[in-house]
Amino acid sequence: MRPSAVRLLNILVPVKRTVDYAVKIRVNPDQKGVDLNVKHSMNPFDEIAVEEAVRLRERLKDEVKSIKVVTIGPTKAAETLRTALAMGADSGIHVEVPDSAPPPEPLGIAKALRAVIQREKEGVDLVILGKQAIDDDASQTGQMLAGLLDWAQATFASKVDVDPKAKTANVTREIDGGLEELKCQLPLVVTTDLRLNEPRYASLPNIMKAKKKPIEKLTPADLKIDLTPLLETVKVTEPPKRKGGGKVESVDELIAKLKEAGITPVKS
Amino acid sequence: PHALVFLEHREGVIDSGSLSALTAAQQLGGQVTGIVIGAPDQVKGVVEKAKTLKGLNTVIHSASEQYAHSLPEAVSPLFEKLLGESSPYTHVVSAHSSSAKSILPRVAARLDLPAVSDITSLEHDASSNATTFTRPIYAGNAIATVKAPSSLRLKFFTVRSTAFKAAAADESVQAEEQTVDPVEVPNLPTQHVRTDLTKSDRPELGSASRVVSGGRALKNAETFNSTLEPLADVLGAAIGASRAAVDAGYADNSLQVGQTGKVVAPELYIAIGISGAIQHLAGMKDSKLIVAINKDPEAPIFQVADIGLVADLYQAVPELVEKLKQ
């Protein structure tokens, strides 16, 4: 009698190339967007997602069969895939969007990811991605993907425990006012919060190795999806400037200013 | 227009974020229906409260044990049923809360519709049936104006609660009430295990009129609490924290103020030992009066502070508390 087949995990990590978190954002004078001729990096939450996938393999060893990273973006998004491969992912998929195309919306991205998942021969058991991208701050893609696939979802994760044999995951989520723990059946979409882990820096040997890892190139047409935005961005403007810079020299002065502003202590 | 507003509740109380969402929904200029979902023992009391909210024409509610923890997998099918092709609604509105932002995008995607997150203003043009929103992007360093055209049969959006006043109750109004049968999901793929809410007697961070926030300079959890609590007490303020302070374990994650934490806009925000990274500023720069105490005169927080004091916080804060008490 053959032993029952152990289900091995195939993990997909979608990543996005965004303006680096430390860059000071400048709105273009034409009000069509922000200056994108600046340093870009992997969306920090997606870095946490890649790290989590790699740590799952470190914990579960051979039970994690594959870690695939996928990005939907312009030519240069391939660099972001290489970063993920250097962190420990096995292979990449680049759904290439023309550099001149408007940035796709979360719904378009979720449809692209669904199409990518549906063409994976062995299927996907776990999708881990950032809870939001630091450019559009939408925080929608993971939830939309879970909805399209009718999968379980666990957003804003700060702890993920996967049991491959039971095909379940216990996920602790950061919710308003505290924490919540869920037990989810695989397949599952997890979105990462800040405190899930601290991503590693890729070592030089791993960066070299990553150059040889395979990246498959696809187009939206290959996936039969349309990434045309459904919402119209009318304009992008500067936020109202705050006039700060006021200084006081002492606590007494500070209290005088507070009083001036009508701030008084509460009666205890 | 006819908006469906998701009214979230906890321990029998409607969330203040949902009350702000209700205010935003009213600005569409049409009918407003509220929806209350929960376990049978939760729903009844909340519906009675919801019926007295100003600006609500109708309150619909659905109760099931499956709805006790607002799991998106459980709640989504109910929304899908209510929002099908023959639905009377034109807009679906919620707070940008951790629960609603888990549910709404899932529902929108299942209906093949996009969603607009975290809006700070809106304008509906009834003649063209288009709704235009503003929303912060890049951690609030730019503001996008986004138009949802008439081709979108339903317009989904979540609301930044600090940008809209909370809708008030008015005991003299009584909205109409309708029961909706729950949609039971067989073999729910997710089970709720536990919820740990941070207990506090202080005002809720997101809606407090005064906030005292601490950063990495507070050294550890003990000094964080022993330094900030007396000041928060004397001012009747909520306590907040920078990401650095939360990451270092000085404060609970639910207290984080910033791009990825809570966005606050109180009357008074006091930043103590916070340098003012752009991600933190994103969460508090709309506060009415900003006070910063930091020993580094170059800290970026001073650029947004109305009242800055360059001082050692361990001397300045106790002195401030003492003198405020007098």
Interface residues (C-beta under 8 A of the other chain):
Chain A: V19 Y21 K24 I25 V27 V34 F45 E105 P106 L107 A110 K131 Q132 I134 D135 D136 D137 A138 S139 Q140 T141 Q143 M144 L145 A146 G147 L148 W151 A152 Q153 A154 T155 F156 S158 N170 R173 E174 I175 D176 G177 G178 L179 E180 E181 L182 K183 C184 Q185 L188 D193 L194 R195 P229 L230 L231 E232 T233 V234 K235 V236 T237 E238 P239 R242 G244 G245 G246 K247 V248 E249 S250 V251 D252 E253 L254 I255 K257 L258 A261 I263 P265 V266 S268
Chain B: R10 H69 L71 P72 E73 S76 S97 S98 S99 K101 S102 I103 L104 P105 R106 V107 A108 A109 R110 D112 L113 P114 A115 V116 S117 D118 T132 P136 I137 Y138 A139 G140 N141 A142 I143 A144 T145 V146 K147 A148 P149 S151 L152 P189 T190 Q191 H192 V193 R194 T195 D196 L197 T198 E204 G206 R210 D233 V234 L235 G236 R243 V246 D247 D252 N253 S254 Q259 T260 K262 E267 L268 I278 Q279 K285 L289 I290 V291 F302 Q303 V304 A305 D306 I307 G308 L309 V310 A311 A316 E319 L320 K323 L324 K325
